[in-house]
Amino acid sequence: MGLCGRLESGPVEPPAPSPVGAAAPADPVDAEQRYIDRAYVLLGKMEHRTSVAERDAAERAPGDWDATVAQRRLQERLISLREDGSLVKSAVEELLRFTTPVISFMRTATRDAFLGGQPIAQGEPLLLLFASADRDEAVFGPTAGVLDIGRDPNPHVAFGFGNHFCLGAALARLEGRVVLEELLARFESIERAGTVVRSPSSVIAGVRRAELCFS
């Protein structure tokens, strides 16, 4: 909460980039509510993706999954974070990899090329699947589909790369770390209390609603 208060009172070092000409809102959002809002997005995405991964595994191995597995494993990861605060930084990176905020982009090939043994002709449209890249077993090994909060190294592309690397990456990492640290300090348990409603987009992995119970 101290960090949020500092941000409300004035700029901190290093200052976060702001849109040109942007004005401060007339009624700033309460700092406490800001933490809750970000927690809904961060943990809602985490719980939803964990559930999907577990259900996919169940389809491959019937009988190994039941309705409580995803929630139990989420709690286990939260306990691990509470017991070892040094894992928070790697947990943020793994949540970014596992949820991959930007799912895909369309691009056009500027020249003939070969990628992964496949020919690409100049002018052809290309669908860049960042979400798929972040689950690539050639990069992340056999645990690519598992949420591993201690994963290191973690060369994910959740923020893109090259000229299109996200300018807000440092701020997003800071926010994720602060949210996790504050939640772990305030609550013993976080459980899903309703359906996670995701944005109907093939570009951004947004969450419209995630009902969670903090206790």
C-alpha positions as CSV (number, residue, x, y, z in Angstrom):
1,M,0.0,0.0,0.0
2,G,3.0,2.3,0.7
3,L,4.1,2.1,-2.9
4,C,0.6,2.8,-4.2
5,G,0.4,5.9,-1.9
6,R,3.7,7.2,-3.3
7,L,2.4,6.7,-6.9
8,E,-0.7,8.7,-6.0
9,S,1.2,11.6,-4.4
10,G,3.7,12.1,-7.2
11,P,6.3,10.5,-9.6
12,V,8.8,7.9,-8.3
13,E,12.1,6.8,-9.8
14,P,12.1,5.5,-12.4
15,P,9.0,7.3,-13.6
16,A,6.4,5.3,-15.4
17,P,5.8,6.4,-19.1
18,S,2.6,8.3,-19.6
19,P,0.7,9.0,-22.9
20,V,1.4,12.4,-24.3
21,G,-1.2,14.9,-23.1
22,A,-2.8,12.5,-20.6
23,A,-4.5,14.1,-17.7
24,A,-5.0,12.7,-14.2
25,P,-8.5,11.5,-13.5
26,A,-10.8,13.8,-11.6
27,D,-11.6,11.1,-9.1
28,P,-8.6,8.8,-8.6
29,V,-9.5,5.1,-7.9
30,D,-9.1,4.2,-4.3
31,A,-5.7,2.5,-3.7
32,E,-7.3,-0.4,-1.9
33,Q,-9.8,-1.0,-4.8
34,R,-6.9,-0.9,-7.3
35,Y,-5.2,-3.8,-5.6
36,I,-8.5,-5.8,-5.6
37,D,-9.1,-5.0,-9.3
38,R,-5.7,-6.2,-10.3
39,A,-5.9,-9.2,-8.1
40,Y,-9.1,-10.3,-9.9
41,V,-7.4,-10.0,-13.3
42,L,-4.1,-11.7,-12.2
43,L,-5.5,-14.5,-10.2
44,G,-8.6,-15.0,-12.3
45,K,-6.4,-15.6,-15.4
46,M,-4.2,-17.9,-13.3
47,E,-7.0,-20.0,-12.0
48,H,-8.8,-20.2,-15.4
49,R,-5.7,-21.3,-17.3
50,T,-4.8,-23.8,-14.6
51,S,-8.3,-25.3,-14.8
52,V,-8.1,-25.5,-18.6
53,A,-4.7,-27.2,-18.5
54,E,-5.9,-29.7,-15.9
55,R,-9.0,-30.5,-18.0
56,D,-6.9,-31.0,-21.1
57,A,-4.8,-33.5,-19.1
58,A,-7.9,-35.3,-17.9
59,E,-9.0,-35.8,-21.5
60,R,-5.7,-37.5,-22.2
61,A,-5.8,-39.5,-19.0
62,P,-9.4,-40.1,-17.9
63,G,-9.9,-40.5,-14.2
64,D,-6.8,-38.5,-13.1
65,W,-8.7,-35.2,-12.7
66,D,-11.7,-34.1,-10.6
67,A,-13.4,-30.8,-10.0
68,T,-11.1,-29.9,-7.0
69,V,-7.7,-30.5,-8.5
70,A,-7.2,-27.1,-10.2
71,Q,-8.3,-25.2,-7.0
72,R,-6.1,-27.4,-4.8
73,R,-3.0,-26.8,-7.0
74,L,-3.7,-23.1,-7.1
75,Q,-3.7,-23.1,-3.3
76,E,-0.5,-25.2,-3.2
77,R,1.3,-22.6,-5.4
78,L,0.1,-19.8,-3.1
79,I,1.4,-21.6,-0.1
80,S,4.8,-22.1,-1.8
81,L,4.9,-18.3,-2.5
82,R,4.0,-17.5,1.1
83,E,6.7,-19.8,2.4
84,D,9.4,-18.6,0.0
85,G,9.0,-14.9,-0.9
86,S,11.9,-15.2,-3.3
87,L,9.7,-17.1,-5.7
88,V,7.4,-14.0,-6.3
89,K,9.7,-12.6,-9.1
90,S,9.8,-15.9,-11.0
91,A,6.1,-16.5,-10.3
92,V,5.2,-13.2,-12.0
93,E,7.3,-14.3,-15.1
94,E,5.6,-17.7,-15.1
95,L,2.1,-16.1,-14.9
96,L,3.0,-13.9,-17.8
97,R,4.2,-17.0,-19.8
98,F,1.2,-19.1,-18.8
99,T,-1.5,-16.6,-19.5
100,T,0.3,-14.7,-22.4
101,P,-1.7,-11.4,-22.4
102,V,-1.2,-10.9,-26.2
103,I,-2.4,-14.1,-27.9
104,S,-1.6,-13.4,-31.5
105,F,-0.7,-10.8,-34.2
106,M,-1.1,-10.8,-38.0
107,R,1.9,-9.8,-40.1
108,T,2.9,-9.9,-43.7
109,A,6.1,-11.6,-45.0
110,T,8.5,-9.0,-46.5
111,R,10.6,-11.6,-48.3
112,D,10.7,-15.3,-49.1
113,A,11.9,-17.4,-46.1
114,F,11.9,-20.8,-44.4
115,L,10.8,-21.1,-40.8
116,G,10.6,-24.5,-39.0
117,G,11.1,-26.2,-42.3
118,Q,8.1,-24.5,-43.9
119,P,8.4,-22.2,-46.9
120,I,7.0,-18.6,-46.5
121,A,6.5,-16.5,-49.7
122,Q,6.9,-12.8,-49.8
123,G,3.5,-11.1,-49.3
124,E,1.9,-14.1,-47.5
125,P,0.0,-13.3,-44.3
126,L,1.4,-14.8,-41.1
127,L,-0.3,-15.4,-37.8
128,L,2.1,-15.1,-34.9
129,L,0.8,-17.2,-32.0
130,F,2.5,-15.8,-28.9
131,A,0.4,-18.1,-26.7
132,S,1.6,-21.1,-28.7
133,A,5.2,-20.0,-28.5
134,D,5.0,-19.7,-24.7
135,R,4.0,-23.4,-24.6
136,D,6.7,-24.6,-27.0
137,E,8.1,-27.8,-25.6
138,A,11.3,-27.2,-27.7
139,V,11.9,-24.2,-25.5
140,F,10.3,-25.0,-22.2
141,G,10.6,-28.8,-22.2
142,P,8.0,-31.4,-21.2
143,T,6.6,-29.1,-18.5
144,A,5.6,-26.4,-21.0
145,G,2.0,-26.9,-20.2
146,V,2.5,-26.8,-16.4
147,L,2.4,-23.6,-14.2
148,D,5.8,-23.8,-12.5
149,I,6.3,-20.7,-10.3
150,G,10.0,-21.5,-9.9
151,R,10.7,-21.8,-13.6
152,D,14.2,-20.5,-14.5
153,P,15.2,-19.6,-17.1
154,N,11.9,-18.4,-18.6
155,P,12.4,-16.9,-22.1
156,H,8.7,-16.2,-22.7
157,V,7.4,-13.7,-25.3
158,A,4.5,-12.4,-23.3
159,F,5.7,-8.8,-23.9
160,G,6.6,-9.5,-27.5
161,F,10.2,-8.9,-28.8
162,G,12.4,-6.7,-31.0
163,N,11.0,-3.4,-32.1
164,H,7.5,-4.3,-30.8
165,F,8.6,-5.2,-27.3
166,C,6.1,-3.7,-24.8
167,L,7.1,-0.3,-23.4
168,G,5.2,-1.0,-20.3
169,A,6.9,-4.3,-19.4
170,A,8.8,-3.0,-16.4
171,L,5.7,-1.4,-15.0
172,A,3.6,-4.5,-15.5
173,R,6.2,-6.7,-13.8
174,L,6.3,-4.2,-10.9
175,E,2.5,-4.2,-10.5
176,G,2.4,-8.0,-10.7
177,R,5.0,-8.4,-8.0
178,V,3.4,-5.8,-5.7
179,V,-0.1,-7.4,-6.1
180,L,1.2,-10.9,-5.3
181,E,3.2,-9.7,-2.3
182,E,0.2,-7.7,-0.9
183,L,-2.3,-10.6,-1.5
184,L,0.0,-13.1,0.2
185,A,0.4,-10.8,3.2
186,R,-3.3,-10.1,3.6
187,F,-5.1,-13.4,2.8
188,E,-4.6,-17.0,3.6
189,S,-6.8,-18.4,0.9
190,I,-8.1,-17.3,-2.6
191,E,-10.8,-19.4,-4.2
192,R,-12.9,-19.1,-7.3
193,A,-16.5,-18.0,-6.4
194,G,-18.0,-18.0,-9.9
195,T,-17.4,-18.4,-13.6
196,V,-14.4,-16.6,-15.2
197,V,-15.7,-14.6,-18.2
198,R,-13.0,-14.0,-20.8
199,S,-13.0,-11.3,-23.5
200,P,-14.0,-12.8,-26.9
201,S,-10.7,-11.8,-28.6
202,S,-8.1,-13.7,-30.5
203,V,-5.6,-10.9,-29.9
204,I,-5.8,-10.0,-26.2
205,A,-6.3,-12.5,-23.4
206,G,-8.5,-10.3,-21.3
207,V,-10.8,-11.2,-18.4
208,R,-14.1,-9.4,-18.2
209,R,-15.2,-10.9,-14.9
210,A,-13.5,-13.2,-12.3
211,E,-15.4,-13.8,-9.1
212,L,-13.0,-14.7,-6.3
213,C,-13.3,-15.2,-2.6
214,F,-10.5,-13.9,-0.4
215,S,-10.3,-15.2,3.2
